[in-house]
């Protein structure tokens, strides 16, 4: 089977993936290619939920801010629809942020194979603060780390 996720910018990304996985499973697929090439990222929550569809256990990502009270670890906890399907994830230099969260979680939990090119290397969490009706400030509030505590910021992920 083949699924392409173009971004994690909408609240339905994980649910749409879940529905596609259910449909593909009825077709008795032998493996899945998840295409994250040129995926610029998006919502942290959606990245965590997408990764959780393929993982039965393990850390997905950890977030660390200046204030340690803001630190958080996201772990797999559900019986996801894609948990037992052999998995290949396609990545490239256009894969960033949320797509890197999914790719690193799959790679470091030894759940699937990454193919392609090194990813972009955006490992920061940002908040958008409106200034007025016409503008906003993007403020970096934390960094995210792979399951093995590696910062992806400026480094990217190697297949």
Helices and strands as residue ranges (DSSP letters): E 2-4, H 13-26, E 31-35, H 44-52, E 59-65, G 68-70, E 72-75, E 86-91, H 98-108, E 113-116, E 124-132, E 135-145
